[in-house]
Amino acid sequence: MTEKSPPRRKHSVGVSSLAERVLELLASGQASTRTELAGLLAAAPSTISFTVSQLLALGLVAEEGTVTSTGGRPRKALRLGGSDGFAVAAELGGRHAHIGVVPAGGGLTDVSTVPFATAEGPEAALPGLAATLEHLAEQHGRHVLKGVGLSLPGPVDLASGVVTLPSRMPGWNRFPVRAWLEDRFGVPAAIENDANCMAVGEHIVQPAERRQSIMVKAGTAIGAGVIADGRLYRGGSGAAGEITHVRVEAAHDIPCSCGNTGCLETVASGAALVRILRERGLGVTSTEDVVRRASDADPEATRAVRQAGRYLGMVLAANVNFFNPDAVYLGGILSTLEPFVAAVRSQLYEGCHPLVTEHLAIGRASLGADAGLLGAGQFALQRALAGALRTATGHRHP
């Protein structure tokens, strides 16, 4: 589920947003020199040098060796101060959690999948996951754990750190997930919507020139995350990328989990495909069953998957025409099916202006299932770095 909720708007007075961006880019591994920072942030070299010198003085950034560039003099390499730090992260699904370690400076390690019963509620499900993450942290040095990140399949209120009205997470509504994690681990925690996590994670590993992109997560539910000018775009009320409940003519009056009828989710999601195939007499009970049948070239499943891709492509085409992104990435379990991806791609070429698709990259997320995990870890590191910056500059965390 990928509904969004309002972002937090308060910022500490006097804390440089440029300094925060510099720390974010160093943490993600997207930049390691002043020149790279200037290019990515579209800032004057003198401005970047001044900001970096402040961060060096505060001990938040360190210089380590040099980077040799073609045709230019060697440049000093930058890293985070205490770069042996890391975050542990988890991406929650219905019955499993994808977990891993995200080092400060970029990358993703120790990835695995563990059981996680979302339907049992947070009080029953979170302690076991936390114990697993703590064991992972111990293996890498608990004393340098910087943060904990959680990707959630539901709407997240960033201001209060809770899940709000999640249709597929019974018992989680208004539960203080972030506060629970911070009390348990004693370090900053970040919780975020799954599509936003995937958008950030995939953006980190893509070419720097791709500054605008749409990441679509197509699984049991459908949602999207938007990257604008190199950063996650949340919109005025945090709902940017909310394509799940766009009305689709072919959906007619099919009831949706949001309480409305005729939404995209009712004809293009994994849950919709389960319903459609059951109505046609196939014995499927989950999105995984649908994927398994389509992968085995079952004609009914393949036809249904292809049609779902067309519906998604129709809604995406309107957004792509309006936004004119550099790339559209497809993630989630349905993106593993070539008929689904091909149908989305075909519909985009058919429904978009040639100028929009001339250089548009369309394809599966290169990180696959790891995109959301990397994004969740990066959100945790960013929260930890923002807190460290405020502390170092004498401002209290809001």
MODAGI-V590047 format. One record per residue. N is the residue number from 1. RES is the residue in one letter. BURIAL is + if it has 16 or more other ideal C-beta (glycine too) atoms within 10 Angstrom, else -. Layout:
BEGIN
N/RES/BURIAL, N/RES/BURIAL
END
This chain:
BEGIN
1/M/+, 2/T/+, 3/E/+, 4/K/+, 5/S/+, 6/P/+, 7/P/+, 8/R/-, 9/R/-, 10/K/-, 11/H/-, 12/S/-, 13/V/-, 14/G/-, 15/V/+, 16/S/-, 17/S/-, 18/L/-, 19/A/+, 20/E/+, 21/R/+, 22/V/+, 23/L/+, 24/E/+, 25/L/+, 26/L/+, 27/A/+, 28/S/+, 29/G/+, 30/Q/+, 31/A/+, 32/S/+, 33/T/+, 34/R/+, 35/T/-, 36/E/+, 37/L/+, 38/A/+, 39/G/-, 40/L/+, 41/L/+, 42/A/-, 43/A/+, 44/A/-, 45/P/-, 46/S/-, 47/T/-, 48/I/+, 49/S/-, 50/F/-, 51/T/+, 52/V/+, 53/S/-, 54/Q/+, 55/L/+, 56/L/-, 57/A/-, 58/L/-, 59/G/-, 60/L/+, 61/V/+, 62/A/-, 63/E/-, 64/E/-, 65/G/-, 66/T/-, 67/V/-, 68/T/-, 69/S/-, 70/T/-, 71/G/-, 72/G/-, 73/R/-, 74/P/-, 75/R/-, 76/K/-, 77/A/-, 78/L/+, 79/R/+, 80/L/+, 81/G/+, 82/G/-, 83/S/+, 84/D/-, 85/G/+, 86/F/+, 87/A/+, 88/V/+, 89/A/+, 90/A/+, 91/E/+, 92/L/+, 93/G/+, 94/G/+, 95/R/-, 96/H/-, 97/A/+, 98/H/+, 99/I/+, 100/G/+, 101/V/+, 102/V/+, 103/P/+, 104/A/+, 105/G/+, 106/G/+, 107/G/+, 108/L/+, 109/T/-, 110/D/-, 111/V/-, 112/S/-, 113/T/-, 114/V/-, 115/P/-, 116/F/+, 117/A/-, 118/T/+, 119/A/-, 120/E/-, 121/G/-, 122/P/+, 123/E/-, 124/A/-, 125/A/+, 126/L/+, 127/P/-, 128/G/-, 129/L/+, 130/A/+, 131/A/-, 132/T/+, 133/L/+, 134/E/+, 135/H/-, 136/L/+, 137/A/+, 138/E/-, 139/Q/-, 140/H/+, 141/G/-, 142/R/-, 143/H/-, 144/V/-, 145/L/+, 146/K/+, 147/G/+, 148/V/+, 149/G/+, 150/L/+, 151/S/+, 152/L/+, 153/P/+, 154/G/+, 155/P/+, 156/V/+, 157/D/+, 158/L/+, 159/A/-, 160/S/-, 161/G/+, 162/V/+, 163/V/+, 164/T/+, 165/L/-, 166/P/+, 167/S/+, 168/R/+, 169/M/+, 170/P/-, 171/G/-, 172/W/+, 173/N/-, 174/R/-, 175/F/+, 176/P/-, 177/V/+, 178/R/+, 179/A/-, 180/W/+, 181/L/+, 182/E/+, 183/D/-, 184/R/+, 185/F/+, 186/G/-, 187/V/+, 188/P/+, 189/A/+, 190/A/+, 191/I/+, 192/E/+, 193/N/+, 194/D/+, 195/A/+, 196/N/+, 197/C/+, 198/M/+, 199/A/+, 200/V/+, 201/G/+, 202/E/+, 203/H/+, 204/I/+, 205/V/+, 206/Q/+, 207/P/-, 208/A/-, 209/E/-, 210/R/+, 211/R/+, 212/Q/+, 213/S/+, 214/I/+, 215/M/+, 216/V/+, 217/K/+, 218/A/+, 219/G/+, 220/T/+, 221/A/+, 222/I/+, 223/G/+, 224/A/+, 225/G/+, 226/V/+, 227/I/+, 228/A/+, 229/D/-, 230/G/+, 231/R/-, 232/L/+, 233/Y/+, 234/R/+, 235/G/-, 236/G/-, 237/S/-, 238/G/+, 239/A/-, 240/A/+, 241/G/+, 242/E/+, 243/I/+, 244/T/+, 245/H/+, 246/V/+, 247/R/-, 248/V/+, 249/E/-, 250/A/-, 251/A/+, 252/H/-, 253/D/-, 254/I/+, 255/P/-, 256/C/+, 257/S/+, 258/C/-, 259/G/-, 260/N/-, 261/T/-, 262/G/+, 263/C/+, 264/L/+, 265/E/+, 266/T/+, 267/V/+, 268/A/+, 269/S/+, 270/G/+, 271/A/+, 272/A/+, 273/L/+, 274/V/+, 275/R/-, 276/I/+, 277/L/+, 278/R/-, 279/E/-, 280/R/-, 281/G/-, 282/L/+, 283/G/-, 284/V/+, 285/T/-, 286/S/-, 287/T/+, 288/E/+, 289/D/+, 290/V/+, 291/V/+, 292/R/-, 293/R/+, 294/A/+, 295/S/-, 296/D/-, 297/A/-, 298/D/+, 299/P/-, 300/E/-, 301/A/+, 302/T/+, 303/R/-, 304/A/+, 305/V/+, 306/R/+, 307/Q/+, 308/A/+, 309/G/+, 310/R/+, 311/Y/+, 312/L/+, 313/G/+, 314/M/+, 315/V/+, 316/L/+, 317/A/+, 318/A/-, 319/N/+, 320/V/+, 321/N/-, 322/F/-, 323/F/-, 324/N/-, 325/P/+, 326/D/+, 327/A/+, 328/V/+, 329/Y/+, 330/L/+, 331/G/+, 332/G/+, 333/I/+, 334/L/+, 335/S/+, 336/T/+, 337/L/+, 338/E/-, 339/P/+, 340/F/+, 341/V/+, 342/A/-, 343/A/+, 344/V/+, 345/R/+, 346/S/-, 347/Q/+, 348/L/+, 349/Y/-, 350/E/-, 351/G/+, 352/C/+, 353/H/-, 354/P/-, 355/L/-, 356/V/+, 357/T/+, 358/E/-, 359/H/-, 360/L/+, 361/A/-, 362/I/+, 363/G/-, 364/R/+, 365/A/+, 366/S/-, 367/L/+, 368/G/-, 369/A/+, 370/D/+, 371/A/+, 372/G/+, 373/L/+, 374/L/+, 375/G/+, 376/A/+, 377/G/+, 378/Q/+, 379/F/+, 380/A/+, 381/L/+, 382/Q/+, 383/R/+, 384/A/+, 385/L/+, 386/A/+, 387/G/+, 388/A/+, 389/L/+, 390/R/+, 391/T/-, 392/A/+, 393/T/-, 394/G/-, 395/H/-, 396/R/-, 397/H/-, 398/P/-
END
